[in-house]
Amino acid sequence: MRIQAPSRSRLLRIVVIRQCAKVVLAVFLGGIAGAALARYSAGFGIDEREMDARRSSASIETIRHSRSEGADFAVFCFGFLRGMAHGELGYSTTLNRPVADLIRERIAVTVAEICEGLALAIVASSVLAGLTAMRISRVLGAVSELVASVSLCVPVAILGYLCLLLRVAPFWAVAACTFPHLFRYTANLLDLADRKNHVIAARARGVSRFRLHTMHRLLPCVPELLATLSLVVSIAFGSTIPIEFATETPGLGQLAWQAASSRDLALLCVLTMFTAALVLSASGVAEVSRVWYFGERGAE
């Protein structure tokens, strides 16, 4: 008896439910793990203001009491989860403001920075990898490979500092960080596709260079390119931390740097959960798009 394969709409629903469950579980576990790493790291609960010899013992005791949040990790986790159930994300002891307000004010800056940087990197890597695969110019391929290699060698903070010196938007540094990964993987995929039988047959039949590239090289590589793009999203968000710190951009990256430096437990927990949600959501969108486009073959 032959088992009938599920329809595309049913397969899509299964994949969407599975990806949503994965995001929820990862956000919960990621938040708890991030808070645990911050709580049990060396120097937690120590404030540099305690080193000031001019302060009285009462003043130092007040400072220690204000930073007593998270001393009991189980109590902190229970209180944090209970607050989340009521729409509260905790209070930042470093910035003396609710975490929800800080996230709301800065999220648009970082999201715009990531989207603009990724868009620029995608366009540049697609065009240069396509021209390299079409063998229009060997010099262009060599220059593109050189630019990608140099971008990988330069530290992210230096790229942010260059944006500050050149007075350009920080998304240029995000594009420079993500371009090498996109370009090299795309170029390798197109080079591998160029050796396949259907590409060789299409070239022998006299298919035009543009149609050969788009229909026979690029289109079969869409699933791999979507998966690569979902991974590059995490690289883009990670690069915003030193970039925004170097350029003094008021985004989530700068906020994450401040939270890590001061070991702000509630803020670190929320930012860890946001990062997990962002990365897995990008991966989930890529998976759903692959299934929607290729049907059952995309889910394999």
C-alpha positions, 0 to 999 in steps of 0.5 A: 500500500502506497503512503500518500505524501502530505500536501504542500499546505499541510506540510507548510503548517507542520513546518510553521508549527515546528519552527514556532515551537523551536523559537519559543523553546530556544528563547526560554532556554537562551534567556535562562542560560544567558542569565546563569552565565551572567550570574555565575561569572567572575565579578558579579555584584561588584560595583567600581563605586565601592572602590572609592575611599571617599564613600562611607560604609553606609553609602557602600552598603546602599550600593551593594543593596541596590545591586542585590538583584540576582543573588538568589538565581532561582528567585530571580528566574521565577520573578522574571518569568512572572513579570514576563507573563504580565508584560514586564521585562524587568528593571535595568539597575545600570541605566535605572530604567525599565528594560521594555522602554530601553528595548523599545527606544533602540530596537528600530535603530539596530533593525534598520542598521541590520536590514540596510547592511544585509541588503547592501551585502546581498546585492554586492555579493550576488552581483560580484559572485555572478560576474565571477561565475560568468567569467566576464573578467578574471580581474574582477574575480580576483579583486572581489576575492581580495576585498572579501579576504581583507574584510575578514581580516579587519576587526569589526571594531576597526570597521566601526571606527572607520565609519566614524572617521569617514562619517558614514552610516554604521550599516556600511560596517555591517555590510563589510562584515557580512559580505565575505561570508555571502560572497564566498559561499555564493561563489562556491555554490555557483562554481559547483553548479557550473560543473553539473550535467544540466548546466553543461548540457544547457551550455552545449545547446547554446543557451544565452549566458544570462539565462544559463546563469539565472535558470540553471546555476542560480535557481537550483541554489536557492535553498542553500542561499536561504540557509546561508542568509539565515546564518548571516543574520546572527553575524550581522547582529553580533557585529552591531555590538562593537560597531555601535559601541565604536560609533556611539550609536544608540542601538541594541548593540551598544545596550548589550555592551553596557549590559555585559560590562556592568553585568546587568542581569535583567537586561542581559537576559532580555537581550539574550532572548531577543538574539535567540528569537532573531536568529531562529526566526531568520532560520525559520523563515528560510525553512518555510520559504524553502518548503513553500518554493520547493514543496516536499523536496524543500523539507528534506 
